[in-house]
């Protein structure tokens, strides 16, 4: 079964770029898919998109983006949305 994570970016979202390489974050989380969200509607869209791509287990977790480290810091415990 495929596993996906929605990163709800609450800090550093102004520094996000349109095209970001999320491979390192995806590997660190052990996920098949990762998407970014900065609003509630982005979370809903990311969830829907993952479901249509065959992702069975979807988590949402709060994250902060550090432009200096070019990395995401996971904050809190992931919330399982489905699966």
N, C-alpha and C positions, 0 to 999 in steps of 0.2 A: 504494500500500500504506500502511496506517495504521501509525504508530509510537507506541509507548507507553513511559512511564518509570515505574518504581516507585522512589519516594524512600524509602530506608531511613534513617529519622531516628534518629541516635545521640546527638545533643546537642540539648537544648531540647525534648525530647518531652513533658515535663510541661506546657509552655505551649501545646501544640497544642489547638485547639478542634475540636469535632465538625463544625462547618460552617465550612470555610475556603474562600476564593476562590483557586483555584489557576491562574486564567487567566494571570496574569503569568508564573508559573513555566512553565506549559505553552508560552506563546509564546517565552520565552527559550530553552527546550530544543528548540523546533521540533517539538513532539510533538502528536499528536491526542488522547491520553489521558495523564493523570497520576494516580497514586494514592499514598497514604502508607502506610508500613509501619513498625511499631515492634518487630516480632518476626519470627522465621523463618516462623511460620504466616501472618502478614499478607502476607509476600512471596509465599508459595505461593498464597494466596487471590487476591491482586491479579493474579498471573500468569494464573491460571485465568480470572478475570473478564474480563481483557483479551482472552484468546483466544476466549472465548465471544461477545465483542462485535465480533469480526472484526479485531482488531489483529494484524498479521502479524509485526511486529518489536517485541520487548519488551526493554527494558534495565532494569537495576537499578543504582542508584548511591547511595552514602552521602551523606547531607546533614545539615546542622546548621540548626536553626531559631533565628532571632534574633527574640525578641519585641519588642525595641526597634525594629528595622527592619521587622518584620512580613514577613520574607522568608526564603527558604531559601538557604543557601550550599552549593553542590555541592562535595563533597570526593572527590578521586580520579577515576579513570577509570571511565566507565560499563561495566558488564559486560553483554554481549548474552546474554540467556537463550534467545532463539529468533529465527529469521528471518534 
